[in-house]
Amino acid sequence: MTPKKNLLFQKDYAKQLLAIAKGDLQSAEILLASASSGRKENILYMIQQSVEKALKSVLIWKGVSFPMVHDLGILLISALDSIHKH
């Protein structure tokens, strides 16, 4: 597997991404409250999406480059590393 390239985003994108993360969390809450017999695993998917985007928004806000991955563990380590470096 090829290593993912780290990217650095403009700081103003952090607010946009956090707003999207909040929308994903709201979608999960709506699915959870729904009496529908839809696919309940979609609730977890939307929660994962929300956490991923929230972590990325923090990294962007702090000016930290990170790999374009969907792995919450890698993103969390990047966030923790950025705290310890400052």
Short mmCIF file of the C-alpha atoms (twelve columns), coordinates in Angstrom:
data_MODEL
# 
_entry.id   MODEL 
# 
loop_
_atom_site.group_PDB 
_atom_site.id 
_atom_site.type_symbol 
_atom_site.label_atom_id 
_atom_site.label_alt_id 
_atom_site.label_comp_id 
_atom_site.label_asym_id 
_atom_site.label_seq_id 
_atom_site.Cartn_x 
_atom_site.Cartn_y 
_atom_site.Cartn_z 
_atom_site.pdbx_PDB_model_num 
ATOM 1  C CA . MET A 1  0.000   0.000  0.000  1 
ATOM 2  C CA . THR A 2  1.348   3.427  -0.955 1 
ATOM 3  C CA . PRO A 3  1.759   5.856  1.958  1 
ATOM 4  C CA . LYS A 4  -0.745  8.685  1.895  1 
ATOM 5  C CA . LYS A 5  0.605   12.161 1.192  1 
ATOM 6  C CA . ASN A 6  0.112   14.706 3.959  1 
ATOM 7  C CA . LEU A 7  -1.910  17.743 2.953  1 
ATOM 8  C CA . LEU A 8  -2.228  21.194 4.475  1 
ATOM 9  C CA . PHE A 9  -5.498  23.110 4.077  1 
ATOM 10 C CA . GLN A 10 -6.412  26.779 4.410  1 
ATOM 11 C CA . LYS A 11 -7.477  27.619 7.973  1 
ATOM 12 C CA . ASP A 12 -10.900 28.952 6.940  1 
ATOM 13 C CA . TYR A 13 -11.818 25.458 5.701  1 
ATOM 14 C CA . ALA A 14 -11.793 24.254 9.325  1 
ATOM 15 C CA . LYS A 15 -15.048 26.079 10.107 1 
ATOM 16 C CA . GLN A 16 -16.738 24.707 6.997  1 
ATOM 17 C CA . LEU A 17 -15.643 21.176 7.789  1 
ATOM 18 C CA . LEU A 18 -16.809 21.473 11.400 1 
ATOM 19 C CA . ALA A 19 -20.237 22.600 10.183 1 
ATOM 20 C CA . ILE A 20 -20.399 19.515 7.954  1 
ATOM 21 C CA . ALA A 21 -19.365 17.349 10.935 1 
ATOM 22 C CA . LYS A 22 -22.220 18.819 12.973 1 
ATOM 23 C CA . GLY A 23 -24.620 18.023 10.117 1 
ATOM 24 C CA . ASP A 24 -23.398 14.426 10.026 1 
ATOM 25 C CA . LEU A 25 -23.980 14.125 13.769 1 
ATOM 26 C CA . GLN A 26 -27.485 15.562 13.395 1 
ATOM 27 C CA . SER A 27 -28.172 12.994 10.679 1 
ATOM 28 C CA . ALA A 28 -27.071 10.226 13.060 1 
ATOM 29 C CA . GLU A 29 -29.367 11.599 15.763 1 
ATOM 30 C CA . ILE A 30 -32.313 11.666 13.349 1 
ATOM 31 C CA . LEU A 31 -31.627 8.095  12.267 1 
ATOM 32 C CA . LEU A 32 -31.362 7.011  15.893 1 
ATOM 33 C CA . ALA A 33 -34.681 8.626  16.781 1 
ATOM 34 C CA . SER A 34 -36.401 7.221  13.701 1 
ATOM 35 C CA . ALA A 35 -38.971 4.507  14.172 1 
ATOM 36 C CA . SER A 36 -38.052 3.262  10.703 1 
ATOM 37 C CA . SER A 37 -36.645 -0.200 10.298 1 
ATOM 38 C CA . GLY A 38 -33.853 1.177  8.097  1 
ATOM 39 C CA . ARG A 39 -30.246 0.078  8.343  1 
ATOM 40 C CA . LYS A 40 -29.147 0.977  11.865 1 
ATOM 41 C CA . GLU A 41 -25.461 0.591  10.966 1 
ATOM 42 C CA . ASN A 42 -25.864 3.860  9.054  1 
ATOM 43 C CA . ILE A 43 -26.080 5.571  12.448 1 
ATOM 44 C CA . LEU A 44 -22.546 4.414  13.263 1 
ATOM 45 C CA . TYR A 45 -21.352 5.401  9.801  1 
ATOM 46 C CA . MET A 46 -22.633 8.962  10.261 1 
ATOM 47 C CA . ILE A 47 -21.060 9.157  13.737 1 
ATOM 48 C CA . GLN A 48 -17.718 8.007  12.303 1 
ATOM 49 C CA . GLN A 49 -18.007 10.613 9.554  1 
ATOM 50 C CA . SER A 50 -18.745 13.312 12.109 1 
ATOM 51 C CA . VAL A 51 -15.777 12.413 14.314 1 
ATOM 52 C CA . GLU A 52 -13.452 12.165 11.313 1 
ATOM 53 C CA . LYS A 53 -14.438 15.612 10.025 1 
ATOM 54 C CA . ALA A 54 -14.255 17.140 13.508 1 
ATOM 55 C CA . LEU A 55 -10.718 15.783 14.006 1 
ATOM 56 C CA . LYS A 56 -9.681  17.049 10.578 1 
ATOM 57 C CA . SER A 57 -11.145 20.483 11.337 1 
ATOM 58 C CA . VAL A 58 -9.044  20.695 14.522 1 
ATOM 59 C CA . LEU A 59 -5.916  19.700 12.607 1 
ATOM 60 C CA . ILE A 60 -6.638  22.262 9.908  1 
ATOM 61 C CA . TRP A 61 -7.323  24.989 12.499 1 
ATOM 62 C CA . LYS A 62 -4.007  24.231 14.192 1 
ATOM 63 C CA . GLY A 63 -2.173  24.296 10.845 1 
ATOM 64 C CA . VAL A 64 -1.185  20.628 11.000 1 
ATOM 65 C CA . SER A 65 -0.794  18.642 7.799  1 
ATOM 66 C CA . PHE A 66 -2.254  15.157 7.869  1 
ATOM 67 C CA . PRO A 67 -2.653  12.176 5.540  1 
ATOM 68 C CA . MET A 68 -5.861  11.845 3.572  1 
ATOM 69 C CA . VAL A 69 -7.179  8.824  5.435  1 
ATOM 70 C CA . HIS A 70 -10.436 7.786  7.057  1 
ATOM 71 C CA . ASP A 71 -8.659  6.072  9.962  1 
ATOM 72 C CA . LEU A 72 -9.726  7.758  13.212 1 
ATOM 73 C CA . GLY A 73 -6.706  6.312  15.007 1 
ATOM 74 C CA . ILE A 74 -4.245  7.963  12.634 1 
ATOM 75 C CA . LEU A 75 -6.105  11.273 12.814 1 
ATOM 76 C CA . LEU A 76 -6.244  11.142 16.607 1 
ATOM 77 C CA . ILE A 77 -2.515  10.425 16.825 1 
ATOM 78 C CA . SER A 78 -1.876  13.390 14.505 1 
ATOM 79 C CA . ALA A 79 -3.984  15.613 16.760 1 
ATOM 80 C CA . LEU A 80 -2.258  14.398 19.937 1 
ATOM 81 C CA . ASP A 81 1.191   14.790 18.352 1 
ATOM 82 C CA . SER A 82 0.342   18.383 17.425 1 
ATOM 83 C CA . ILE A 83 -0.592  19.126 21.044 1 
ATOM 84 C CA . HIS A 84 2.667   17.706 22.391 1 
ATOM 85 C CA . LYS A 85 4.758   19.624 19.843 1 
ATOM 86 C CA . HIS A 86 3.345   23.021 20.861 1 
# 
